[in-house]
Amino acid sequence: MVFRKLPGVSASGMGLRLSQKFMFLLFLSGLVTLCFGALFFLPDSVRLKRIFLSKTEIQPVTVGSGSENDVREHLKRPKDQGMTSAKVEAGIKLKSQSRKPPVSYEATEVRLAGGKAQEDLNLSRSKTESASEKVTSSNHGANSDTFSYKKFRRCLFKPPLGRDSGRPADPQTNERREKVKEMMKFAWDNYKRYAWGKNELRPLTRNGHIGNMFGGLRGASVVDSLDTLYIMGLMDEYNDAKEWVKTSLDLNSNGEASLFEVNIRYVGGLLSAYYLTGEELFKNKAVELGEKLLPAFNTPTGIPRGVINLGSWSWGWASAGSSILAEFGTLHLEFVHLTELSSNPVYTEKVMNIRKLLNKIEKPHGLYPNFLSPVSGNWVQHHVSIGGLGDSFYEYLIKSYLMSDKTDDDAKKMYYTALEAIEANLVQKSPGGLTYMAEWRGGILDHKMGHLACFSGGMIGIGADDGAAEKRQHYLDLAAEITHTCHESYTRSATKLGPEAFRFDSGAEATATRLSDRYYILRPEVIESYMYMWRLTHDPKYREWGWEAVEALEQHCRVESGFSGIRDVYTTSVSHDNMQQSFFLSETLKYLYLLFSDDDLLSLEDWVFNTEAHPLPIIQGG
């Protein structure tokens, strides 16, 4: 190449004069400065920063209780600095990798003292986990923004299945645990034999039940049972369930279904199965189903309608009527994890919008009524219950706080404020000294407590670990009193099983005075509180109460081909309802199994349970 000479200036090197070389170098240095300036200071450059900075130099973004615009801006961002936008919204932070050394879970899950059968079981589990981790690694290793299952497992304080699969050292307790496992296998085997692929088993007529609660979805008992089978070590049964999900779970179904039930059973069941096993199948199905739930939020307020159609959305939202507190308030746990796994912030945006609306509207005496209009955003009537229609809304507030590693301060504030209002207006003491939760109807107390409300003993217990010592003890005492009352509703019946609702008026205490309230449908709520109270206090009475329930279930609910609810708990000449509910396998038997296991089986340090008892991991803070 020939360079033109300018008069009066000598050339050197490749023919460039000194001034030209100087200008060229100046231009080059400016270009480099500009590039690195963009790399380190433009708002969306965090991914490039990872190339040059160690992760200890990248500070996570956290959002407190700032303006809604600030929160919205964070939600619009891609997954930065190792966090999903959902974690930014909820103030959740990933656990630091340096908090503890890596643990080999395959090694720690091998029973220290056990037979070859248990070693084979653990080998089967570890083969499943190793295969799924390889798939996860190959699929996601190139993209640091995608959820890493191996990284998640390293972040747990304890192996999900405990040091020894939760096997208790006490022989009697272990014998009782094995009995619960046998009950699960019996219930599952009969479901598979007579109702495979249907939603639930009818054990008396030996056929399947579909019902209309799940729209066109099938296999509710399969999805609800996945995690129970896995933690109990029923691996052949688990593998059958997994294969059915792979080949037969059709999410493209028509029919009106409950948003609430589909979320807690199907989405929750698939999520927990993924987190326990690492099987990509479960994650993909959960995210696919989650996408189908999003149109339910297309209302003027963003409060979702309670009934959805997974296949067709031709009908309008106006036909949905009022939304129920326990239904639209029981989405947060699953939807935050859907954002975590999909990298899509929309799921968390939807549930945070619900929370914002509830914070804005007036609450009578600080209480949350059970019905809200998705059109106007106003309460429809002033009926308040900690049982049906209201129950799991409060449960998800405290569990959202716990699942965020206690960083979701908004959920914490809402929960404790609601609990104070509940104590002031609903908690009552009977003449016989029993503490119970009454219902509130526009200022008039109805001295009735439902079986569903008996979960609140466990809820108040797990929420007691915050604040001053005297406050913690107060909540633990309240939790114990409510759990005792619910146990009394069992012991005061002929079958030693509790009725659907019991009253505290007209001389009655913890007994059902109406024929319509005397039935028991294999519900788990009382046993759920036993499990939590055992883990919080280790008072042996809770295990004894749990065993009483096992004996009662065996005597009155076990039939030739499964388990059935009964129509009247006050007569030993029982009449069965011919239904083995899917939540019996998901909740009742799982909580009993955990009650008779060591505390490190699904440790509360690492897991929260959704309202269908599906374990979801706590996202630990760094």
PALOKE-585710 format. One record per residue (C-alpha): x, y, z. Coordinates in nm, 3 decimals. Layout:
# PALOKE-585710
        x        y        z
        X        Y        Z
...
This chain:
# PALOKE-585710
        x        y        z
    0.000    0.000    0.000
    0.135    0.349   -0.088
    0.087    0.630    0.163
    0.088    0.993    0.050
    0.363    1.208    0.197
    0.282    1.546    0.342
    0.550    1.814    0.279
    0.789    1.896    0.563
    0.738    1.577    0.762
    0.965    1.271    0.742
    0.817    0.925    0.728
    0.925    0.614    0.917
    0.816    0.256    0.983
    0.548    0.140    0.737
    0.532    0.477    0.569
    0.320    0.649    0.837
    0.437    0.984    0.958
    0.471    1.036    1.332
    0.158    1.253    1.357
   -0.048    0.995    1.171
    0.071    0.717    1.399
   -0.011    0.930    1.699
   -0.365    0.999    1.570
   -0.416    0.632    1.488
   -0.310    0.521    1.837
   -0.528    0.789    1.993
   -0.826    0.668    1.795
   -0.755    0.305    1.886
   -0.724    0.381    2.258
   -1.049    0.574    2.248
   -1.226    0.283    2.083
   -1.098    0.039    2.349
   -1.205    0.275    2.627
   -1.551    0.305    2.474
   -1.593   -0.073    2.447
   -1.486   -0.140    2.806
   -1.699    0.148    2.928
   -2.004   -0.008    2.765
   -1.907   -0.347    2.905
   -1.895   -0.229    3.265
   -2.149    0.049    3.282
   -2.437   -0.024    3.046
   -2.736   -0.171    3.245
   -2.765   -0.498    3.055
   -2.396   -0.587    3.049
   -2.385   -0.817    3.350
   -2.347   -1.132    3.145
   -2.036   -0.987    2.981
   -1.903   -0.879    3.320
   -1.903   -1.244    3.426
   -1.630   -1.304    3.172
   -1.396   -1.062    3.347
   -1.506   -1.051    3.711
   -1.519   -1.322    3.974
   -1.866   -1.383    4.114
   -1.763   -1.240    4.451
   -1.723   -0.901    4.284
   -2.078   -0.904    4.143
   -2.325   -0.785    4.405
   -2.681   -0.919    4.380
   -2.965   -0.678    4.320
   -3.222   -0.675    4.596
   -3.554   -0.502    4.611
   -3.710   -0.407    4.937
   -4.041   -0.230    4.977
   -3.965    0.050    4.731
   -4.195    0.200    4.474
   -4.396   -0.019    4.239
   -4.215    0.137    3.946
   -3.881    0.023    4.087
   -4.013   -0.329    4.128
   -4.157   -0.326    3.776
   -3.824   -0.216    3.631
   -3.645   -0.503    3.805
   -3.900   -0.749    3.675
   -3.834   -0.635    3.318
   -3.466   -0.720    3.343
   -3.327   -1.054    3.232
   -3.183   -1.290    3.491
   -2.883   -1.093    3.617
   -2.609   -1.174    3.861
   -2.711   -1.533    3.914
   -3.066   -1.441    4.014
   -3.405   -1.473    3.847
   -3.624   -1.169    3.817
   -3.861   -1.343    4.054
   -3.595   -1.351    4.322
   -3.535   -0.983    4.265
   -3.904   -0.913    4.308
   -3.937   -1.116    4.624
   -3.601   -1.015    4.766
   -3.473   -1.371    4.738
   -3.101   -1.442    4.712
   -2.917   -1.754    4.606
   -2.728   -1.935    4.878
   -2.355   -1.867    4.870
   -2.150   -2.158    4.744
   -1.893   -2.089    5.015
   -2.124   -2.141    5.310
   -2.029   -2.505    5.341
   -1.822   -2.761    5.152
   -1.985   -2.967    4.878
   -2.161   -3.280    4.998
   -2.181   -3.609    4.816
   -2.548   -3.693    4.857
   -2.512   -4.028    4.689
   -2.269   -4.122    4.967
   -2.465   -3.975    5.258
   -2.793   -4.133    5.149
   -2.648   -4.483    5.180
   -2.783   -4.631    5.500
   -2.511   -4.661    5.763
   -2.675   -4.962    5.921
   -2.911   -5.149    5.695
   -2.953   -5.445    5.472
   -2.882   -5.496    5.106
   -3.239   -5.402    5.015
   -3.185   -5.050    5.140
   -2.848   -5.026    4.963
   -3.017   -5.137    4.639
   -3.287   -4.877    4.695
   -3.034   -4.600    4.744
   -2.838   -4.723    4.442
   -3.158   -4.705    4.238
   -3.220   -4.353    4.363
   -2.864   -4.242    4.292
   -2.874   -4.388    3.943
   -3.191   -4.191    3.877
   -3.032   -3.873    4.012
   -2.704   -3.926    3.829
   -2.879   -3.977    3.496
   -3.094   -3.670    3.546
   -2.794   -3.461    3.648
   -2.613   -3.562    3.330
   -2.912   -3.451    3.124
   -2.934   -3.126    3.318
   -2.562   -3.061    3.276
   -2.563   -3.131    2.904
   -2.872   -2.921    2.843
   -2.777   -2.623    3.053
   -2.403   -2.615    3.096
   -2.356   -2.357    2.824
   -2.605   -2.111    2.968
   -2.529   -1.979    3.315
   -2.875   -1.820    3.337
   -3.057   -2.154    3.320
   -3.148   -2.332    3.642
   -2.878   -2.583    3.739
   -3.002   -2.888    3.924
   -2.655   -2.990    4.036
   -2.593   -2.644    4.177
   -2.928   -2.654    4.353
   -2.842   -2.984    4.521
   -2.508   -2.848    4.641
   -2.691   -2.554    4.798
   -2.902   -2.767    5.031
   -2.802   -2.785    5.395
   -2.893   -3.155    5.412
   -2.962   -3.433    5.162
   -3.335   -3.430    5.077
   -3.379   -3.785    5.205
   -3.164   -3.735    5.512
   -2.857   -3.915    5.638
   -3.028   -4.252    5.646
   -3.348   -4.192    5.447
   -3.497   -4.056    5.769
   -3.492   -4.395    5.941
   -3.550   -4.345    6.314
   -3.323   -4.521    6.560
   -3.610   -4.619    6.789
   -3.741   -4.965    6.683
   -4.104   -4.891    6.771
   -4.107   -4.565    6.576
   -3.946   -4.736    6.279
   -4.204   -5.015    6.295
   -4.478   -4.754    6.284
   -4.313   -4.581    5.991
   -4.298   -4.911    5.804
   -4.669   -4.957    5.869
   -4.743   -4.620    5.707
   -4.531   -4.725    5.411
   -4.732   -5.046    5.380
   -5.054   -4.841    5.383
   -4.920   -4.628    5.098
   -4.825   -4.932    4.893
   -5.167   -5.088    4.955
   -5.349   -4.769    4.850
   -5.128   -4.728    4.542
   -5.147   -5.090    4.430
   -5.525   -5.081    4.436
   -5.537   -4.750    4.254
   -5.312   -4.895    3.985
   -5.510   -5.217    3.963
   -5.859   -5.066    3.939
   -5.828   -4.698    3.847
   -5.500   -4.650    3.661
   -5.496   -4.315    3.482
   -5.819   -4.197    3.641
   -5.811   -3.921    3.900
   -5.906   -4.128    4.202
   -5.998   -4.480    4.308
   -6.346   -4.591    4.410
   -6.238   -4.881    4.634
   -6.580   -5.036    4.700
   -6.689   -5.059    4.337
   -6.329   -5.109    4.221
   -6.328   -4.854    3.945
   -6.192   -4.509    3.875
   -6.335   -4.165    3.939
   -6.274   -3.872    3.705
   -6.497   -3.593    3.839
   -6.509   -3.236    3.712
   -6.264   -3.065    3.948
   -5.966   -3.109    3.714
   -6.142   -3.041    3.384
   -6.000   -3.279    3.126
   -5.685   -3.360    3.323
   -5.637   -3.719    3.433
   -5.411   -3.904    3.674
   -5.445   -3.677    3.979
   -5.351   -3.964    4.210
   -5.043   -4.038    3.996
   -4.906   -3.684    4.008
   -5.002   -3.637    4.372
   -4.819   -3.958    4.467
   -4.486   -3.906    4.286
   -4.298   -3.748    4.576
   -4.458   -3.970    4.841
   -4.353   -4.285    4.656
   -4.003   -4.148    4.610
   -3.937   -4.047    4.970
   -4.078   -4.379    5.094
   -3.839   -4.566    4.866
   -4.117   -4.736    4.667
   -3.905   -4.711    4.353
   -4.089   -4.958    4.130
   -4.411   -4.774    4.200
   -4.242   -4.437    4.148
   -4.102   -4.550    3.812
   -4.448   -4.664    3.701
   -4.584   -4.322    3.794
   -4.301   -4.146    3.611
   -4.363   -4.351    3.298
   -4.733   -4.263    3.308
   -4.650   -3.893    3.331
   -4.414   -3.932    3.036
   -4.653   -4.120    2.809
   -5.006   -4.039    2.924
   -5.030   -3.703    3.103
   -5.212   -3.492    2.844
   -5.212   -3.122    2.930
   -5.406   -3.022    2.616
   -5.744   -3.101    2.762
   -6.079   -2.930    2.742
   -6.313   -2.885    3.035
   -6.354   -2.640    3.319
   -6.111   -2.702    3.602
   -6.025   -2.542    3.934
   -5.721   -2.315    3.903
   -5.649   -2.381    4.270
   -5.666   -2.761    4.250
   -5.467   -2.784    3.926
   -5.200   -2.561    4.075
   -5.156   -2.731    4.412
   -5.186   -3.090    4.289
   -5.049   -3.099    3.935
   -4.807   -2.805    3.925
   -4.701   -2.861    4.286
   -4.664   -3.236    4.236
   -4.455   -3.198    3.922
   -4.234   -2.930    4.076
   -4.158   -3.135    4.387
   -4.091   -3.446    4.181
   -3.838   -3.248    3.978
   -3.664   -3.096    4.279
   -3.635   -3.437    4.446
   -3.520   -3.635    4.143
   -3.380   -3.393    3.883
   -3.591   -3.555    3.609
   -3.629   -3.293    3.334
   -3.961   -3.448    3.236
   -4.126   -3.314    3.549
   -3.986   -2.964    3.509
   -4.096   -2.941    3.148
   -4.447   -3.060    3.228
   -4.477   -2.816    3.519
   -4.372   -2.518    3.306
   -4.597   -2.625    3.020
   -4.894   -2.648    3.254
   -4.803   -2.321    3.422
   -4.825   -2.143    3.086
   -5.178   -2.275    3.044
   -5.283   -2.120    3.376
   -5.178   -1.764    3.285
   -5.497   -1.665    3.096
   -5.688   -1.700    3.425
   -5.530   -1.368    3.525
   -5.679   -1.178    3.230
   -5.929   -0.986    3.443
   -5.967   -0.613    3.504
   -5.788   -0.642    3.839
   -5.545   -0.925    3.769
   -5.720   -1.132    4.037
   -5.757   -1.469    3.863
   -6.088   -1.639    3.808
   -6.127   -1.964    3.995
   -6.238   -2.178    3.700
   -6.020   -2.227    3.393
   -6.032   -2.420    3.068
   -5.692   -2.556    2.973
   -5.791   -2.604    2.610
   -6.024   -2.315    2.520
   -6.059   -1.955    2.634
   -6.354   -1.855    2.417
   -6.577   -1.763    2.709
   -6.536   -1.438    2.900
   -6.409   -1.363    3.245
   -6.737   -1.204    3.353
   -6.892   -1.549    3.392
   -6.644   -1.645    3.661
   -6.821   -1.460    3.948
   -6.639   -1.398    4.275
   -6.288   -1.523    4.335
   -6.215   -1.708    4.659
   -5.940   -1.591    4.893
   -5.794   -1.937    4.951
   -5.783   -2.000    4.576
   -5.622   -1.686    4.437
   -5.410   -1.659    4.752
   -5.263   -2.007    4.711
   -5.046   -1.962    4.404
   -4.734   -1.783    4.527
   -4.510   -2.079    4.616
   -4.559   -2.265    4.290
   -4.550   -1.955    4.068
   -4.222   -1.827    4.215
   -4.067   -2.165    4.136
   -4.214   -2.161    3.785
   -4.026   -1.835    3.731
   -3.714   -1.991    3.881
   -3.723   -2.285    3.641
   -3.844   -2.104    3.328
   -3.651   -1.775    3.366
   -3.984   -1.606    3.290
   -4.076   -1.334    3.542
   -4.443   -1.332    3.443
   -4.541   -1.593    3.704
   -4.406   -1.387    3.991
   -4.550   -1.069    3.841
   -4.896   -1.225    3.853
   -4.884   -1.328    4.219
   -4.715   -1.007    4.330
   -4.996   -0.812    4.163
   -5.245   -1.002    4.379
   -5.049   -0.906    4.687
   -5.035   -0.538    4.586
   -5.412   -0.524    4.540
   -5.477   -0.690    4.878
   -5.244   -0.440    5.045
   -5.435   -0.147    4.894
   -5.794   -0.238    4.975
   -5.954   -0.185    5.314
   -5.982   -0.485    5.541
   -6.257   -0.494    5.805
   -6.093   -0.513    6.148
   -5.774   -0.617    5.968
   -5.942   -0.937    5.847
   -5.951   -1.077    5.493
   -6.302   -1.177    5.379
   -6.334   -1.490    5.168
   -6.483   -1.348    4.848
   -6.340   -1.081    4.618
   -6.466   -0.952    4.284
   -6.205   -0.995    4.007
   -6.381   -0.714    3.822
   -6.401   -0.438    4.085
   -6.133   -0.557    4.326
   -6.374   -0.517    4.619
   -6.487   -0.764    4.882
   -6.816   -0.929    4.792
   -6.920   -1.016    5.148
   -6.769   -1.013    5.495
   -6.737   -1.381    5.578
   -6.398   -1.467    5.731
   -6.276   -1.822    5.793
   -5.943   -1.983    5.873
   -6.100   -2.305    5.746
   -6.249   -2.360    5.401
   -6.243   -2.062    5.161
   -5.971   -1.880    5.354
   -5.725   -2.131    5.500
   -5.428   -2.163    5.265
   -5.407   -1.789    5.190
   -5.257   -1.740    5.536
   -5.046   -2.054    5.502
   -4.888   -1.919    5.183
   -4.801   -1.585    5.342
   -4.583   -1.737    5.613
   -4.446   -2.002    5.377
   -4.357   -1.739    5.116
   -4.155   -1.566    5.385
   -3.985   -1.890    5.486
   -3.927   -2.001    5.126
   -3.746   -1.673    5.056
   -3.501   -1.752    5.336
   -3.682   -1.489    5.541
   -3.616   -1.205    5.298
   -3.973   -1.154    5.173
   -4.058   -0.887    5.430
   -4.387   -0.800    5.263
   -4.520   -1.154    5.313
   -4.396   -1.149    5.672
   -4.573   -0.822    5.750
   -4.898   -0.938    5.588
   -4.891   -1.267    5.779
   -4.824   -1.130    6.126
   -5.070   -0.843    6.079
   -5.336   -1.093    5.972
   -5.253   -1.324    6.263
   -5.294   -1.036    6.511
   -5.637   -0.963    6.364
   -5.728   -1.331    6.382
   -5.626   -1.349    6.747
   -5.819   -1.035    6.830
   -6.140   -1.139    6.650
   -6.154   -1.516    6.592
   -5.950   -1.706    6.851
   -6.181   -1.815    7.131
   -6.160   -2.019    7.450
   -6.441   -2.263    7.530
   -6.586   -2.306    7.882
   -6.398   -2.637    7.891
   -6.067   -2.463    7.818
   -6.029   -2.553    7.449
   -5.881   -2.291    7.215
   -6.047   -2.275    6.874
   -6.084   -2.059    6.563
   -6.437   -1.928    6.519
   -6.573   -1.793    6.190
   -6.671   -1.428    6.143
   -6.979   -1.317    5.950
   -6.987   -0.941    5.935
   -6.913   -0.902    6.304
   -7.115   -1.201    6.426
   -6.914   -1.500    6.548
   -7.009   -1.850    6.439
   -6.857   -2.082    6.701
   -6.770   -2.352    6.451
   -6.426   -2.482    6.352
   -6.373   -2.689    6.040
   -6.135   -2.982    6.002
   -5.964   -2.773    5.733
   -5.884   -2.508    5.995
   -5.684   -2.762    6.194
   -5.384   -2.700    5.968
   -5.344   -2.371    6.157
   -5.173   -2.538    6.453
   -4.882   -2.628    6.230
   -4.892   -2.295    6.048
   -4.872   -2.089    6.366
   -4.599   -2.321    6.491
   -4.366   -2.276    6.194
   -4.431   -1.901    6.205
   -4.332   -1.879    6.572
   -3.960   -1.872    6.501
   -3.941   -1.497    6.451
   -3.931   -1.197    6.679
   -3.880   -1.165    7.053
   -3.850   -1.477    7.269
   -4.177   -1.412    7.456
   -4.361   -1.371    7.126
   -4.216   -1.697    6.994
   -4.334   -1.880    7.303
   -4.676   -1.720    7.278
   -4.720   -1.849    6.922
   -4.586   -2.194    7.011
   -4.836   -2.212    7.298
   -5.119   -2.102    7.069
   -5.018   -2.362    6.810
   -5.011   -2.635    7.075
   -5.353   -2.533    7.209
   -5.517   -2.542    6.867
   -5.354   -2.877    6.784
   -5.482   -3.011    7.117
   -5.835   -2.895    7.034
   -5.823   -3.070    6.697
   -5.700   -3.387    6.866
   -5.998   -3.362    7.099
   -6.230   -3.357    6.796
   -6.082   -3.699    6.711
   -6.088   -3.851    7.058
   -6.452   -3.747    7.120
   -6.579   -3.953    6.827
   -6.655   -4.324    6.830
   -6.412   -4.394    6.545
   -6.133   -4.167    6.682
   -6.144   -3.977    6.354
   -6.248   -3.614    6.338
   -6.562   -3.474    6.174
   -6.565   -3.224    5.889
   -6.667   -2.947    6.131
   -6.720   -2.926    6.507
   -6.889   -2.670    6.727
   -6.854   -2.490    7.060
   -7.207   -2.374    7.137
   -7.523   -2.504    7.302
   -7.312   -2.709    7.540
   -7.113   -2.880    7.264
   -6.735   -2.881    7.264
   -6.526   -3.009    6.972
   -6.811   -3.224    6.843
   -7.026   -3.209    6.532
   -7.384   -3.128    6.621
   -7.517   -3.142    6.264
   -7.552   -3.461    6.064
   -7.407   -3.285    5.760
   -7.077   -3.225    5.945
   -7.009   -3.577    6.069
   -6.821   -3.720    5.773
   -6.446   -3.779    5.736
   -6.290   -3.796    5.388
   -5.933   -3.903    5.476
   -5.832   -3.541    5.541
   -5.473   -3.463    5.651
   -5.494   -3.130    5.839
   -5.487   -3.261    6.196
   -5.200   -3.501    6.119
   -5.021   -3.216    5.941
   -5.019   -3.017    6.265
   -4.898   -3.324    6.457
   -4.600   -3.348    6.221
   -4.503   -2.981    6.253
   -4.549   -2.976    6.629
   -4.336   -3.290    6.663
   -4.053   -3.129    6.470
   -4.080   -2.805    6.665
   -4.109   -2.952    7.016
   -4.026   -3.326    6.999
   -4.304   -3.383    7.249
   -4.376   -3.759    7.219
   -4.750   -3.705    7.250
   -4.766   -3.593    6.885
   -4.631   -3.926    6.766
   -4.874   -4.105    6.993
   -5.162   -3.902    6.853
   -5.043   -3.983    6.501
   -5.039   -4.352    6.579
   -5.395   -4.328    6.713
   -5.492   -4.190    6.371
   -5.313   -4.476    6.193
   -5.504   -4.732    6.399
   -5.834   -4.556    6.333
   -5.767   -4.538    5.959
   -5.680   -4.906    5.952
   -5.989   -5.006    6.149
   -6.253   -4.788    5.988
   -6.128   -4.665    5.649
   -5.932   -4.959    5.511
   -6.146   -5.178    5.290
   -6.059   -5.474    5.069
   -5.941   -5.263    4.776
   -5.808   -4.939    4.919
   -5.906   -4.672    5.170
   -6.239   -4.495    5.186
   -6.383   -4.200    5.373
   -6.672   -4.258    5.612
   -7.006   -4.079    5.644
   -7.036   -4.062    6.024
   -6.742   -4.062    6.264
   -6.975   -4.105    6.564
   -7.080   -4.461    6.483
   -6.857   -4.766    6.460
   -7.100   -4.927    6.213
   -6.936   -4.723    5.944
   -7.078   -4.637    5.606
   -6.807   -4.574    5.348
   -6.821   -4.302    5.083
   -6.638   -4.513    4.821
   -6.363   -4.258    4.751
   -5.987   -4.277    4.801
   -5.896   -3.910    4.770
   -5.570   -3.825    4.595
   -5.471   -3.606    4.890
   -5.476   -3.914    5.111
   -5.168   -4.037    4.922
   -5.011   -3.694    4.885
   -5.073   -3.551    5.232
   -5.219   -3.780    5.496
   -4.980   -4.071    5.447
   -4.682   -3.846    5.374
   -4.730   -3.644    5.693
   -4.764   -3.966    5.893
   -4.445   -4.101    5.737
   -4.259   -3.780    5.818
   -4.398   -3.783    6.171
   -4.234   -4.121    6.230
   -3.909   -4.027    6.052
   -3.602   -3.836    6.164
   -3.619   -3.462    6.112
   -3.357   -3.463    5.834
   -3.598   -3.632    5.592
   -3.714   -3.324    5.397
   -3.560   -3.099    5.660
   -3.748   -2.778    5.736
   -3.414   -2.600    5.694
   -3.436   -2.669    5.322
   -3.801   -2.728    5.234
   -4.149   -2.586    5.267
   -4.458   -2.789    5.182
   -4.726   -2.648    4.959
   -5.084   -2.689    5.073
   -5.098   -3.032    4.905
   -4.784   -3.139    5.100
   -4.556   -3.120    4.797
   -4.208   -3.013    4.915
   -4.056   -2.707    4.748
   -3.703   -2.588    4.830
   -3.623   -2.281    5.035
   -3.407   -2.051    4.825
   -3.138   -1.987    5.083
   -2.980   -1.644    5.128
   -2.606   -1.594    5.080
